[in-house]
Amino acid sequence: MTIDETAERVIPLPTDVVAGYAMDWRHDSEWTQGIREAHLTREADDGGFGVGAEVTRTAYFLGKRIDYVLRMAEHEPLRLLDMISVAGPMPMHVTYSFTPHPGGTLARIRVRGDAGGYYRLAAPIMARKVRSSITKDLRDLDRRLRPSS
């Protein structure tokens, strides 16, 4: 079963502030549901963070520890970060996008994946959990950047 879930939220801050924070892997565990650790395990071909870089994340999902690696497939600083899993329990594609909005920044997360094997039976539950998690991620991103909200 294919999972394809999107969440979006307008965060009343400039795009450079929102995207700059959210696209920095060093902040993943601070605002992304279930992530306990994130490490840059491969630099981009031209060094640092960009297309080709890989981030290894340790997360917990449905009570199970999951270690997975996301490779940056597309990176447009302060606008788009498109990541594809290259190691982990299931194929996954995660896209963060940030666009200027009259109310600040429209932040969007889209998660696509193929729930096979162990996860096939739980696919309907997983889809709801993914939707809930990415909605909470955006709420937590907003709260992290605007602590008084």
Summary of the structure (lengths in Angstrom):
residues: 149
radius of gyration: 14.9
end to end distance: 37.5
largest distance: 43.9
contacts: 455
relative contact order: 0.26
helix: 28%
strand: 46%
